[in-house]
Amino acid sequence: METIKQILIDSLNGMSVDLIPLFLFQLLCAALLSHLLQKIFNHKFSEDPIQYSALTGTMVALLTSIVKYSVSFSIMAAAAILLFTRNKDNSKLQTTGFFLVVSVGIGCGTASVVQTIIGFVLLGAILFFLPVKK
C-alpha cells in the first residue's frame, strides 16, 4: 500500500491528492473560457479564425500545470507548442486568437483562475467594442 501511495505522489508531481478537485476546476475553467473566447472572437470576425479553442486551452493548461515547477519540462512544452503552431498559412487574426486562447490556458494552468477570469472579462469587453474594418 505504501508503494502505491508513493507512486501516486510521484505521479502527481508533488501535488497533494486533496488538490485534484482544484486541478479539475482549473482545467474546466480553461476549457470554458477558451470556448467562450472562441464564440466571442468568431462572432466579431465573420471568417471563424479560431477553431478547437476548448481543446487547445485545456491542453495548454494541462501542460502549464505539469511544467510549473520544472525548467526542463518547460522547455519541452514550449517546443511542443512551437511544433503545434508551425502552420505558416495562419493570418494575423488567427495568430492573435491562438495567442489569446494560449494565454487563457496558461493563466488557468498556473492556478491563477480569478486573475484569468478578470482578464477574460476585460478582453471580452475590448473585443465587443473593437471596431472592425473590412
C-alpha positions, 0 to 999 in steps of 0.5 A, a space after each residue: 500500500 505504501 508503494 502505491 501511495 508513493 507512486 501516486 505522489 510521484 505521479 502527481 508531481 508533488 501535488 497533494 491528492 486533496 488538490 485534484 478537485 482544484 486541478 479539475 476546476 482549473 482545467 474546466 475553467 480553461 476549457 470554458 473560457 477558451 470556448 467562450 473566447 472562441 464564440 466571442 472572437 468568431 462572432 466579431 470576425 465573420 471568417 471563424 479564425 479560431 477553431 478547437 479553442 476548448 481543446 487547445 486551452 485545456 491542453 495548454 493548461 494541462 501542460 502549464 500545470 505539469 511544467 510549473 515547477 520544472 525548467 526542463 519540462 518547460 522547455 519541452 512544452 514550449 517546443 511542443 507548442 512551437 511544433 503545434 503552431 508551425 502552420 505558416 498559412 495562419 493570418 494575423 487574426 488567427 495568430 492573435 486568437 491562438 495567442 489569446 486562447 494560449 494565454 487563457 490556458 496558461 493563466 488557468 494552468 498556473 492556478 491563477 483562475 480569478 486573475 484569468 477570469 478578470 482578464 477574460 472579462 476585460 478582453 471580452 469587453 475590448 473585443 465587443 467594442 473593437 471596431 472592425 474594418 473590412 
